[in-house]
Amino acid sequence: MQQRLDAFLCLLRSIPGLQELALTTNGAFLEEQALLLREAGLDRVTVSLDSLQPTRFRQLIDAETPLEKVLRGIEAAPTAGFARGEGHILRFIEFMDAGSENDWSLGRAVPS
């Protein structure tokens, strides 16, 4: 069964009093779905981007999505209407326990 995030967003958008609808994604399907998600009522999208080095990116995300595809999704977001003025807002996450699949440990974290 194909996931229909756009239909789910339309249902959420119909909730009275809802002020903003935001999504955090790995960006794997953003290139194809950015406009559809915007038209469904999504206000804001955040893309988690673990590395700009293709090999390291693949290791960190533990999936088959190539970095280039995620970057194309990020490029598609402003065209679909996800932009505040010019450019993108970059944020660094200091502490993110991502589970046991990526050998994450507090001892390897860099404090602020």
N, CA, C and O atoms as CSV, one atom per row, in Angstrom:
chain,resi,resn,atom,element,x,y,z
A,1,MET,N,N,0.839,-1.186,0.000
A,1,MET,CA,C,0.000,0.000,0.000
A,1,MET,C,C,0.882,1.247,0.000
A,1,MET,O,O,1.786,1.371,0.827
A,2,GLN,N,N,0.627,2.146,-0.904
A,2,GLN,CA,C,1.402,3.376,-0.992
A,2,GLN,C,C,1.023,4.315,0.142
A,2,GLN,O,O,-0.156,4.518,0.431
A,3,GLN,N,N,2.034,4.883,0.777
A,3,GLN,CA,C,1.779,5.851,1.834
A,3,GLN,C,C,1.253,7.135,1.219
A,3,GLN,O,O,1.759,7.590,0.193
A,4,ARG,N,N,0.254,7.712,1.833
A,4,ARG,CA,C,-0.345,8.950,1.327
A,4,ARG,C,C,-0.212,10.043,2.370
A,4,ARG,O,O,-1.188,10.413,3.024
A,5,LEU,N,N,0.989,10.552,2.522
A,5,LEU,CA,C,1.244,11.608,3.487
A,5,LEU,C,C,0.428,12.846,3.165
A,5,LEU,O,O,-0.038,13.536,4.072
A,6,ASP,N,N,0.253,13.134,1.882
A,6,ASP,CA,C,-0.523,14.310,1.499
A,6,ASP,C,C,-1.969,14.221,1.993
A,6,ASP,O,O,-2.532,15.223,2.431
A,7,ALA,N,N,-2.568,13.042,1.927
A,7,ALA,CA,C,-3.945,12.863,2.412
A,7,ALA,C,C,-3.991,13.039,3.927
A,7,ALA,O,O,-4.930,13.634,4.457
A,8,PHE,N,N,-2.985,12.525,4.621
A,8,PHE,CA,C,-2.921,12.682,6.070
A,8,PHE,C,C,-2.779,14.154,6.444
A,8,PHE,O,O,-3.411,14.618,7.392
A,9,LEU,N,N,-1.952,14.890,5.703
A,9,LEU,CA,C,-1.773,16.320,5.958
A,9,LEU,C,C,-3.081,17.085,5.753
A,9,LEU,O,O,-3.390,18.007,6.508
A,10,CYS,N,N,-3.839,16.704,4.741
A,10,CYS,CA,C,-5.138,17.345,4.508
A,10,CYS,C,C,-6.064,17.124,5.697
A,10,CYS,O,O,-6.788,18.033,6.103
A,11,LEU,N,N,-6.041,15.917,6.252
A,11,LEU,CA,C,-6.860,15.639,7.448
A,11,LEU,C,C,-6.400,16.484,8.630
A,11,LEU,O,O,-7.224,17.051,9.348
A,12,LEU,N,N,-5.105,16.568,8.832
A,12,LEU,CA,C,-4.588,17.386,9.925
A,12,LEU,C,C,-4.939,18.856,9.736
A,12,LEU,O,O,-5.305,19.543,10.689
A,13,ARG,N,N,-4.825,19.326,8.516
A,13,ARG,CA,C,-5.099,20.727,8.206
A,13,ARG,C,C,-6.549,21.097,8.538
A,13,ARG,O,O,-6.843,22.266,8.791
A,14,SER,N,N,-7.438,20.133,8.539
A,14,SER,CA,C,-8.847,20.407,8.814
A,14,SER,C,C,-9.153,20.537,10.312
A,14,SER,O,O,-10.290,20.831,10.680
A,15,ILE,N,N,-8.169,20.324,11.168
A,15,ILE,CA,C,-8.373,20.448,12.618
A,15,ILE,C,C,-8.512,21.924,12.978
A,15,ILE,O,O,-7.611,22.713,12.693
A,16,PRO,N,N,-9.623,22.309,13.599
A,16,PRO,CA,C,-9.818,23.716,13.985
A,16,PRO,C,C,-8.731,24.184,14.952
A,16,PRO,O,O,-8.369,23.465,15.883
A,17,GLY,N,N,-8.224,25.372,14.729
A,17,GLY,CA,C,-7.222,25.959,15.610
A,17,GLY,C,C,-5.787,25.593,15.300
A,17,GLY,O,O,-4.869,26.141,15.911
A,18,LEU,N,N,-5.572,24.689,14.375
A,18,LEU,CA,C,-4.207,24.307,14.003
A,18,LEU,C,C,-3.531,25.507,13.348
A,18,LEU,O,O,-4.020,26.033,12.348
A,19,GLN,N,N,-2.413,25.933,13.910
A,19,GLN,CA,C,-1.762,27.138,13.401
A,19,GLN,C,C,-0.642,26.865,12.410
A,19,GLN,O,O,-0.465,27.608,11.445
A,20,GLU,N,N,0.102,25.814,12.645
A,20,GLU,CA,C,1.219,25.511,11.757
A,20,GLU,C,C,1.402,24.010,11.671
A,20,GLU,O,O,1.245,23.288,12.655
A,21,LEU,N,N,1.732,23.560,10.486
A,21,LEU,CA,C,1.957,22.140,10.246
A,21,LEU,C,C,3.372,21.991,9.691
A,21,LEU,O,O,3.686,22.507,8.618
A,22,ALA,N,N,4.234,21.269,10.443
A,22,ALA,CA,C,5.633,21.124,10.064
A,22,ALA,C,C,6.000,19.642,10.006
A,22,ALA,O,O,5.378,18.811,10.668
A,23,LEU,N,N,7.004,19.327,9.216
A,23,LEU,CA,C,7.446,17.956,9.024
A,23,LEU,C,C,8.970,17.902,9.060
A,23,LEU,O,O,9.644,18.714,8.426
A,24,THR,N,N,9.501,16.944,9.804
A,24,THR,CA,C,10.931,16.640,9.752
A,24,THR,C,C,11.085,15.357,8.964
A,24,THR,O,O,10.390,14.376,9.225
A,25,THR,N,N,11.994,15.358,7.999
A,25,THR,CA,C,12.137,14.230,7.080
A,25,THR,C,C,13.605,13.958,6.786
A,25,THR,O,O,14.462,14.819,6.985
A,26,ASN,N,N,13.880,12.760,6.315
A,26,ASN,CA,C,15.238,12.458,5.842
A,26,ASN,C,C,15.421,12.944,4.402
A,26,ASN,O,O,16.526,12.878,3.865
A,27,GLY,N,N,14.365,13.425,3.785
A,27,GLY,CA,C,14.442,14.009,2.456
A,27,GLY,C,C,14.447,13.021,1.313
A,27,GLY,O,O,14.608,13.425,0.161
A,28,ALA,N,N,14.279,11.747,1.587
A,28,ALA,CA,C,14.381,10.726,0.548
A,28,ALA,C,C,13.369,10.909,-0.581
A,28,ALA,O,O,13.673,10.588,-1.730
A,29,PHE,N,N,12.184,11.411,-0.282
A,29,PHE,CA,C,11.148,11.580,-1.310
A,29,PHE,C,C,10.744,13.038,-1.494
A,29,PHE,O,O,9.750,13.326,-2.161
A,30,LEU,N,N,11.494,13.943,-0.917
A,30,LEU,CA,C,11.126,15.358,-0.971
A,30,LEU,C,C,11.166,15.913,-2.393
A,30,LEU,O,O,10.320,16.727,-2.764
A,31,GLU,N,N,12.120,15.486,-3.174
A,31,GLU,CA,C,12.226,15.969,-4.555
A,31,GLU,C,C,10.925,15.722,-5.316
A,31,GLU,O,O,10.448,16.599,-6.037
A,32,GLU,N,N,10.356,14.535,-5.158
A,32,GLU,CA,C,9.133,14.174,-5.882
A,32,GLU,C,C,7.873,14.724,-5.214
A,32,GLU,O,O,6.878,14.968,-5.897
A,33,GLN,N,N,7.892,14.923,-3.906
A,33,GLN,CA,C,6.662,15.224,-3.192
A,33,GLN,C,C,6.560,16.623,-2.599
A,33,GLN,O,O,5.535,16.942,-1.998
A,34,ALA,N,N,7.567,17.466,-2.739
A,34,ALA,CA,C,7.556,18.785,-2.096
A,34,ALA,C,C,6.317,19.598,-2.458
A,34,ALA,O,O,5.636,20.115,-1.573
A,35,LEU,N,N,6.026,19.712,-3.732
A,35,LEU,CA,C,4.871,20.510,-4.149
A,35,LEU,C,C,3.562,19.897,-3.666
A,35,LEU,O,O,2.667,20.620,-3.226
A,36,LEU,N,N,3.442,18.599,-3.742
A,36,LEU,CA,C,2.243,17.899,-3.274
A,36,LEU,C,C,2.026,18.130,-1.781
A,36,LEU,O,O,0.896,18.352,-1.347
A,37,LEU,N,N,3.092,18.080,-0.998
A,37,LEU,CA,C,2.991,18.300,0.442
A,37,LEU,C,C,2.602,19.739,0.756
A,37,LEU,O,O,1.809,19.989,1.664
A,38,ARG,N,N,3.153,20.670,0.015
A,38,ARG,CA,C,2.810,22.094,0.209
A,38,ARG,C,C,1.341,22.327,-0.121
A,38,ARG,O,O,0.633,23.013,0.617
A,39,GLU,N,N,0.890,21.758,-1.223
A,39,GLU,CA,C,-0.511,21.920,-1.623
A,39,GLU,C,C,-1.464,21.240,-0.637
A,39,GLU,O,O,-2.626,21.632,-0.527
A,40,ALA,N,N,-0.977,20.225,0.079
A,40,ALA,CA,C,-1.799,19.526,1.063
A,40,ALA,C,C,-1.891,20.299,2.378
A,40,ALA,O,O,-2.664,19.930,3.262
A,41,GLY,N,N,-1.101,21.373,2.508
A,41,GLY,CA,C,-1.204,22.215,3.692
A,41,GLY,C,C,0.004,22.238,4.595
A,41,GLY,O,O,-0.052,22.830,5.673
A,42,LEU,N,N,1.100,21.610,4.191
A,42,LEU,CA,C,2.313,21.646,5.003
A,42,LEU,C,C,2.904,23.048,4.947
A,42,LEU,O,O,3.075,23.614,3.867
A,43,ASP,N,N,3.218,23.608,6.120
A,43,ASP,CA,C,3.766,24.968,6.185
A,43,ASP,C,C,5.281,25.011,6.162
A,43,ASP,O,O,5.880,25.930,5.604
A,44,ARG,N,N,5.898,24.006,6.775
A,44,ARG,CA,C,7.334,24.055,6.969
A,44,ARG,C,C,7.910,22.650,6.902
A,44,ARG,O,O,7.277,21.688,7.336
A,45,VAL,N,N,9.113,22.538,6.356
A,45,VAL,CA,C,9.790,21.239,6.276
A,45,VAL,C,C,11.223,21.388,6.782
A,45,VAL,O,O,11.916,22.350,6.454
A,46,THR,N,N,11.646,20.424,7.581
A,46,THR,CA,C,13.019,20.355,8.067
A,46,THR,C,C,13.620,19.057,7.537
A,46,THR,O,O,13.034,17.983,7.679
A,47,VAL,N,N,14.788,19.171,6.930
A,47,VAL,CA,C,15.461,17.984,6.396
A,47,VAL,C,C,16.653,17.679,7.280
A,47,VAL,O,O,17.510,18.535,7.500
A,48,SER,N,N,16.704,16.462,7.782
A,48,SER,CA,C,17.831,15.997,8.573
A,48,SER,C,C,18.930,15.562,7.604
A,48,SER,O,O,18.740,14.641,6.810
A,49,LEU,N,N,20.062,16.223,7.676
A,49,LEU,CA,C,21.171,15.953,6.754
A,49,LEU,C,C,22.410,15.647,7.589
A,49,LEU,O,O,23.019,16.552,8.159
A,50,ASP,N,N,22.774,14.391,7.658
A,50,ASP,CA,C,23.817,13.939,8.575
A,50,ASP,C,C,25.239,14.197,8.113
A,50,ASP,O,O,26.143,14.273,8.945
A,51,SER,N,N,25.464,14.333,6.827
A,51,SER,CA,C,26.807,14.580,6.308
A,51,SER,C,C,26.707,15.070,4.873
A,51,SER,O,O,25.740,14.772,4.172
A,52,LEU,N,N,27.702,15.816,4.443
A,52,LEU,CA,C,27.786,16.226,3.037
A,52,LEU,C,C,28.792,15.375,2.271
A,52,LEU,O,O,29.052,15.632,1.095
A,53,GLN,N,N,29.351,14.382,2.916
A,53,GLN,CA,C,30.250,13.432,2.274
A,53,GLN,C,C,29.430,12.192,1.924
A,53,GLN,O,O,28.925,11.517,2.821
A,54,PRO,N,N,29.287,11.881,0.632
A,54,PRO,CA,C,28.406,10.784,0.208
A,54,PRO,C,C,28.625,9.454,0.930
A,54,PRO,O,O,27.655,8.809,1.327
A,55,THR,N,N,29.867,9.036,1.105
A,55,THR,CA,C,30.123,7.752,1.764
A,55,THR,C,C,29.701,7.799,3.225
A,55,THR,O,O,29.042,6.882,3.715
A,56,ARG,N,N,30.075,8.850,3.911
A,56,ARG,CA,C,29.710,8.996,5.325
A,56,ARG,C,C,28.194,9.114,5.477
A,56,ARG,O,O,27.616,8.553,6.408
A,57,PHE,N,N,27.560,9.835,4.573
A,57,PHE,CA,C,26.105,9.984,4.595
A,57,PHE,C,C,25.430,8.619,4.561
A,57,PHE,O,O,24.541,8.342,5.366
A,58,ARG,N,N,25.848,7.772,3.635
A,58,ARG,CA,C,25.257,6.423,3.515
A,58,ARG,C,C,25.473,5.611,4.782
A,58,ARG,O,O,24.587,4.863,5.196
A,59,GLN,N,N,26.634,5.748,5.397
A,59,GLN,CA,C,26.917,5.022,6.637
A,59,GLN,C,C,26.007,5.495,7.763
A,59,GLN,O,O,25.494,4.683,8.534
A,60,LEU,N,N,25.810,6.787,7.858
A,60,LEU,CA,C,25.036,7.351,8.963
A,60,LEU,C,C,23.546,7.093,8.844
A,60,LEU,O,O,22.883,6.832,9.847
A,61,ILE,N,N,23.007,7.162,7.630
A,61,ILE,CA,C,21.555,7.006,7.513
A,61,ILE,C,C,21.134,5.554,7.459
A,61,ILE,O,O,19.956,5.251,7.648
A,62,ASP,N,N,22.064,4.646,7.207
A,62,ASP,CA,C,21.754,3.216,7.174
A,62,ASP,C,C,20.602,2.923,6.213
A,62,ASP,O,O,19.685,2.169,6.537
A,63,ALA,N,N,20.662,3.525,5.039
A,63,ALA,CA,C,19.636,3.327,4.008
A,63,ALA,C,C,20.301,3.481,2.647
A,63,ALA,O,O,21.475,3.841,2.557
A,64,GLU,N,N,19.554,3.210,1.603
A,64,GLU,CA,C,20.101,3.255,0.249
A,64,GLU,C,C,19.909,4.597,-0.463
A,64,GLU,O,O,20.271,4.722,-1.633
A,65,THR,N,N,19.360,5.582,0.202
A,65,THR,CA,C,19.123,6.882,-0.432
A,65,THR,C,C,20.437,7.616,-0.630
A,65,THR,O,O,21.147,7.857,0.346
A,66,PRO,N,N,20.787,7.983,-1.859
A,66,PRO,CA,C,22.039,8.711,-2.077
A,66,PRO,C,C,21.922,10.176,-1.630
A,66,PRO,O,O,20.849,10.777,-1.700
A,67,LEU,N,N,23.025,10.722,-1.180
A,67,LEU,CA,C,23.085,12.119,-0.746
A,67,LEU,C,C,22.563,13.055,-1.829
A,67,LEU,O,O,21.843,14.007,-1.527
A,68,GLU,N,N,22.914,12.800,-3.073
A,68,GLU,CA,C,22.508,13.678,-4.167
A,68,GLU,C,C,20.996,13.797,-4.267
A,68,GLU,O,O,20.484,14.869,-4.589
A,69,LYS,N,N,20.274,12.718,-3.998
A,69,LYS,CA,C,18.809,12.738,-4.052
A,69,LYS,C,C,18.244,13.629,-2.950
A,69,LYS,O,O,17.296,14.380,-3.180
A,70,VAL,N,N,18.822,13.547,-1.759
A,70,VAL,CA,C,18.372,14.398,-0.648
A,70,VAL,C,C,18.666,15.866,-0.964
A,70,VAL,O,O,17.837,16.736,-0.696
A,71,LEU,N,N,19.832,16.141,-1.526
A,71,LEU,CA,C,20.175,17.516,-1.884
A,71,LEU,C,C,19.225,18.069,-2.952
A,71,LEU,O,O,18.861,19.245,-2.913
A,72,ARG,N,N,18.827,17.223,-3.899
A,72,ARG,CA,C,17.846,17.671,-4.898
A,72,ARG,C,C,16.503,17.969,-4.227
A,72,ARG,O,O,15.795,18.887,-4.640
A,73,GLY,N,N,16.156,17.207,-3.210
A,73,GLY,CA,C,14.933,17.468,-2.458
A,73,GLY,C,C,14.989,18.802,-1.746
A,73,GLY,O,O,14.010,19.547,-1.724
A,74,ILE,N,N,16.143,19.102,-1.161
A,74,ILE,CA,C,16.328,20.400,-0.498
A,74,ILE,C,C,16.209,21.528,-1.515
A,74,ILE,O,O,15.638,22.577,-1.216
A,75,GLU,N,N,16.739,21.321,-2.701
A,75,GLU,CA,C,16.637,22.327,-3.766
A,75,GLU,C,C,15.193,22.497,-4.234
A,75,GLU,O,O,14.807,23.594,-4.639
A,76,ALA,N,N,14.390,21.435,-4.187
A,76,ALA,CA,C,12.997,21.492,-4.633
A,76,ALA,C,C,12.094,22.206,-3.627
A,76,ALA,O,O,11.043,22.728,-4.000
A,77,ALA,N,N,12.495,22.231,-2.366
A,77,ALA,CA,C,11.643,22.808,-1.317
A,77,ALA,C,C,11.283,24.281,-1.556
A,77,ALA,O,O,10.102,24.618,-1.477
A,78,PRO,N,N,12.235,25.170,-1.843
A,78,PRO,CA,C,11.851,26.571,-2.075
A,78,PRO,C,C,10.939,26.751,-3.289
A,78,PRO,O,O,10.053,27.606,-3.276
A,79,THR,N,N,11.148,25.961,-4.326
A,79,THR,CA,C,10.294,26.037,-5.514
A,79,THR,C,C,8.859,25.680,-5.164
A,79,THR,O,O,7.920,26.210,-5.758
A,80,ALA,N,N,8.688,24.782,-4.201
A,80,ALA,CA,C,7.352,24.363,-3.769
A,80,ALA,C,C,6.736,25.353,-2.777
A,80,ALA,O,O,5.566,25.222,-2.418
A,81,GLY,N,N,7.514,26.341,-2.334
A,81,GLY,CA,C,6.980,27.345,-1.423
A,81,GLY,C,C,7.460,27.231,0.011
A,81,GLY,O,O,6.941,27.915,0.893
A,82,PHE,N,N,8.448,26.374,0.258
A,82,PHE,CA,C,9.012,26.238,1.600
A,82,PHE,C,C,10.252,27.107,1.705
A,82,PHE,O,O,11.363,26.596,1.563
A,83,ALA,N,N,10.103,28.392,1.947
A,83,ALA,CA,C,11.271,29.271,2.070
A,83,ALA,C,C,10.888,30.537,2.807
A,83,ALA,O,O,9.799,31.081,2.623
A,84,ARG,N,N,11.797,30.989,3.636
A,84,ARG,CA,C,11.666,32.289,4.295
A,84,ARG,C,C,12.697,33.200,3.649
A,84,ARG,O,O,13.866,33.186,4.034
A,85,GLY,N,N,12.285,33.972,2.696
A,85,GLY,CA,C,13.238,34.840,2.016
A,85,GLY,C,C,14.166,34.023,1.148
A,85,GLY,O,O,13.723,33.204,0.343
A,86,GLU,N,N,15.442,34.248,1.313
A,86,GLU,CA,C,16.449,33.566,0.501
A,86,GLU,C,C,17.185,32.514,1.316
A,86,GLU,O,O,17.388,32.679,2.519
A,87,GLY,N,N,17.574,31.457,0.671
A,87,GLY,CA,C,18.432,30.461,1.282
A,87,GLY,C,C,17.743,29.537,2.265
A,87,GLY,O,O,16.515,29.482,2.340
A,88,HIS,N,N,18.547,28.820,3.008
A,88,HIS,CA,C,18.080,27.835,3.974
A,88,HIS,C,C,18.587,28.201,5.355
A,88,HIS,O,O,19.607,28.876,5.490
A,89,ILE,N,N,17.886,27.764,6.368
A,89,ILE,CA,C,18.327,27.954,7.743
A,89,ILE,C,C,19.053,26.679,8.163
A,89,ILE,O,O,18.501,25.584,8.060
A,90,LEU,N,N,20.273,26.823,8.629
A,90,LEU,CA,C,21.092,25.687,9.036
A,90,LEU,C,C,21.119,25.611,10.551
A,90,LEU,O,O,21.416,26.598,11.224
A,91,ARG,N,N,20.808,24.433,11.090
A,91,ARG,CA,C,20.848,24.224,12.533
A,91,ARG,C,C,21.669,22.973,12.815
A,91,ARG,O,O,21.624,22.002,12.061
A,92,PHE,N,N,22.411,23.012,13.903
A,92,PHE,CA,C,23.188,21.856,14.327
A,92,PHE,C,C,22.525,21.244,15.555
A,92,PHE,O,O,22.158,21.959,16.488
A,93,ILE,N,N,22.375,19.943,15.555
A,93,ILE,CA,C,21.818,19.232,16.690
A,93,ILE,C,C,22.989,18.741,17.523
A,93,ILE,O,O,23.796,17.939,17.053
A,94,GLU,N,N,23.086,19.216,18.755
A,94,GLU,CA,C,24.221,18.868,19.597
A,94,GLU,C,C,24.121,17.448,20.131
A,94,GLU,O,O,25.127,16.742,20.201
A,95,PHE,N,N,22.935,17.024,20.502
A,95,PHE,CA,C,22.775,15.732,21.164
A,95,PHE,C,C,21.637,14.969,20.522
A,95,PHE,O,O,20.483,15.389,20.609
A,96,MET,N,N,21.940,13.867,19.886
A,96,MET,CA,C,20.900,13.079,19.247
A,96,MET,C,C,21.248,11.601,19.380
A,96,MET,O,O,22.099,11.083,18.657
A,97,ASP,N,N,20.584,10.937,20.306
A,97,ASP,CA,C,20.772,9.509,20.477
A,97,ASP,C,C,19.993,8.814,19.373
A,97,ASP,O,O,18.767,8.719,19.430
A,98,ALA,N,N,20.704,8.337,18.382
A,98,ALA,CA,C,20.049,7.758,17.206
A,98,ALA,C,C,19.925,6.235,17.294
A,98,ALA,O,O,19.683,5.578,16.282
A,99,GLY,N,N,20.084,5.685,18.462
A,99,GLY,CA,C,19.913,4.249,18.595
A,99,GLY,C,C,21.210,3.476,18.510
A,99,GLY,O,O,22.295,4.054,18.579
A,100,SER,N,N,21.098,2.191,18.362
A,100,SER,CA,C,22.270,1.322,18.421
A,100,SER,C,C,22.846,0.951,17.060
A,100,SER,O,O,23.901,0.319,16.997
A,101,GLU,N,N,22.192,1.321,15.988
A,101,GLU,CA,C,22.642,0.898,14.662
A,101,GLU,C,C,23.844,1.685,14.133
A,101,GLU,O,O,24.497,1.246,13.186
A,102,ASN,N,N,24.144,2.845,14.734
A,102,ASN,CA,C,25.207,3.679,14.181
A,102,ASN,C,C,26.373,3.889,15.139
A,102,ASN,O,O,27.173,4.802,14.935
A,103,ASP,N,N,26.488,3.069,16.173
A,103,ASP,CA,C,27.604,3.132,17.115
A,103,ASP,C,C,27.704,4.477,17.815
A,103,ASP,O,O,28.802,4.943,18.119
A,104,TRP,N,N,26.551,5.107,18.073
A,104,TRP,CA,C,26.515,6.400,18.747
A,104,TRP,C,C,26.806,6.211,20.227
A,104,TRP,O,O,26.341,5.246,20.834
A,105,SER,N,N,27.583,7.138,20.819
A,105,SER,CA,C,27.814,7.110,22.261
A,105,SER,C,C,28.088,8.531,22.746
A,105,SER,O,O,28.621,9.357,22.005
A,106,LEU,N,N,27.720,8.804,23.989
A,106,LEU,CA,C,27.932,10.121,24.580
A,106,LEU,C,C,29.411,10.504,24.579
A,106,LEU,O,O,29.748,11.678,24.429
A,107,GLY,N,N,30.281,9.529,24.745
A,107,GLY,CA,C,31.713,9.787,24.759
A,107,GLY,C,C,32.245,10.352,23.456
A,107,GLY,O,O,33.318,10.955,23.439
A,108,ARG,N,N,31.506,10.166,22.352
A,108,ARG,CA,C,31.927,10.686,21.044
A,108,ARG,C,C,31.243,11.997,20.694
A,108,ARG,O,O,31.474,12.547,19.617
A,109,ALA,N,N,30.394,12.510,21.601
A,109,ALA,CA,C,29.675,13.759,21.335
A,109,ALA,C,C,30.595,14.947,21.573
A,109,ALA,O,O,31.486,14.899,22.421
A,110,VAL,N,N,30.370,16.007,20.818
A,110,VAL,CA,C,31.133,17.244,20.976
A,110,VAL,C,C,30.210,18.255,21.664
A,110,VAL,O,O,29.210,18.672,21.081
A,111,PRO,N,N,30.540,18.653,22.906
A,111,PRO,CA,C,29.663,19.605,23.608
A,111,PRO,C,C,29.746,20.980,22.974
A,111,PRO,O,O,30.700,21.299,22.264
A,112,SER,N,N,28.729,21.790,23.240
A,112,SER,CA,C,28.670,23.134,22.646
A,112,SER,C,C,29.868,23.961,23.045
A,112,SER,O,O,29.984,25.116,22.637
